[in-house]
Amino acid sequence: MADILSFLKRTGRDQKGTGVLFWVLSAIRVRKRETRYILGFYFEFIFAMSSSETESITAVLHAYGAALKSRNVEEAVALYTSDGVIMPPHFTAAAGTTALRESYTRIFSSIQLVIKFSIDEIIVMSPEWAFARTTAEGTKTMLATQESEEHANQELFIMKKEHGSWKIARYAFSTMKPLIQNGIRRS
């Protein structure tokens, strides 16, 4: 046990938690007696970081909701990692800062959203990765025609810590509206 903890300290993994799970799995094979203690160390680390990490992720998600409401392209793009990806329905994925900027410019020049943004769950999977499931409900107005319709999306955010801050690494969403509404079949 001491040699594993010594290795974790030497490599800095006792601080960040990176790789702890892999060492836990190795410890299970090599030192079955001490497994309980090492697993306890890993789970204590996860639970200790979850609360503050969840608060940080929540702040990013609310900032994203504010960027949608204000239709601010730069604010929306700044919330993504440098290799971030948006995967909107009926469009190809936009990957990277330039493509994200183009995608949000297209979106914000086409629609105005007045939505209530709700966070259904946030799961921190490791010190650098998490996911969040959200919903956005309200009204979507097509700017070209000024026609409005009900807006209801379910969303999945994959979050990544980049330079010490949580960012959106991947974002995908789909409508929760019925397939057929007012006699019109939606795709």
N, C-alpha and C positions, 0 to 999 in steps of 0.2 A: 504494500500500500504506500509506504513512504517513498519508494522509488517512482511510483506513478505521480504522486503529488509533487515530488521534487522535479520531475520532468515538466509537469504542467507549469510550475513556477518559473523554471528556466526558460521555457518557450513563451511565457507571458499568457498562457492559456488559462491560468487560474484567475486572471483579471477579467478577460473578455468572455470566457466561456467557449470560445471557438474550439471546436474539436473535442470538447468534453464528452459528448455522446459517443464518439468513436472510441475514446479511451475507456468509457464505461463498458462498451461491448467487448473490447479486448480484455478488460479486467474480469469480465464474466467468464471468459474462457481460461484465463491464466490463474486467477486467484479467486476461486469461487467463494471462499470464506469471507472475503472483504468486500464482496459485491454490494451488500446492503449499505455500507457506509458510503461507497462511491456513488451509488445511485441516489442516496440521500443528498449528497453534495450537489449533484446535477439538478435534482428537482428543487432544492432550496434556491439555487441560482435562478432557475426559470421563474419561480413564483416571486422572488424578490424583484426581478426586473420587470415583470409583467405590468404592474400598476403604473409606474412612471412611463414606461414605454407605451402603454395603452393611451395615456393622457397625451403624449406627444403625437401619436398617430391620429387621435381624435382631433387635435388642433389642425393637422394637415388636411384631414377630410373636411372640416368646417371651412378652412381657407379655400379648398377646392369648390365647395358649394357657393361661397362668396364670389369667387372668380366667374362661375357660371352665371350667377345673378347679374353681375356687373358687365358680363361679356368682355372681360379683360384677358386678351390673348396672352400677354406676357406674364401675368400673374398665374394663369393656368399652367403654362409651359414651365415656369420656374418651380412648380411643385413636383415635377418629374425628375427621375434620374437622367443622366446624360444619354443613356440608351433606352429611355422609357418608350413604352408602346401603348397606343390606344387602339382598341379593336371595336369600332362601332358596327352595328348591324348594317348590312347592304353596302359596305365599303371595305376596301382592303385595309389591313392594319397600317398604321403610320408609326414608324420606328425612328427614334432619334430626334434631337431638338429641332432641326429644320423641318422635318416631316410633321412633327407635332404642331409647330407654329402654323404651317400651311393648313393642317386639319382644323385647328381651332379658329383660324381666320375664316375658313369656309363655313364652319358651324355657326359662329357668332354673326356672320353676315347674312345668314339664312333664317335664324330663329331667335326668339326671346323666350327665356324660361322664367316662369314665376313658380318656384317649387319649394316644397318643404323637404328637406334632406334629413333622413333618419338613418342612424347607424344601428344595424341589427346585431352585429357581432364583430369583435376584433380578436384575432388569435395571434399571439406572438409565438412563432415557431422556433426562433433561434435569436441570438443577439443581433443578427443582421437581416432577418426575414420575418415578415408577418403577412397576414391577409385580413381584409375587412369585407364584410357583406353589408350593403346599404340599399336603401330604396329612395327614390326621388319621385314625389307626386305633386301634381299641380296643373299648370296650364302651359302649353307651348303655343306660341304665336308665330306664324309664318310671316316674316317681314315683308315679303314681296306682295302678299295679298291682304295682310292684316287679319287673316282668318285664324281663330284660336281653336284649340282642341284640348281635351284632357290629356295629361302627360302622366305616365306611370311606368317607371323603369325599376328593374332590379339590377344591382351592380356588384361587380367583384373587383376589388383592388388588391393587387399584390404589392406589398410595400417592401422597400429595401433601405437599409441605412447606408447613406453615402456621405462621406466626410463628416460623420458623427450626427447627421440629421436624417430623420425618416423622410423618404420621398416615394412617389408613386413609380413603381417599376413597370407594372402592367395594369391596364384598366379595360374591362370589358363590361358591356351592359346589354340588356334586352328588355323589350316592352313586357309589361304585365297586362296589357289591354287584351280583351278577347280577340280571337282570330277573326270573328265576324262581328262587326259593330255597325248598327244602323243599316243593315243590309249590304255593307261593304266588306269584302274579304280582304284582310290585311295579310301581309307576308311576314 
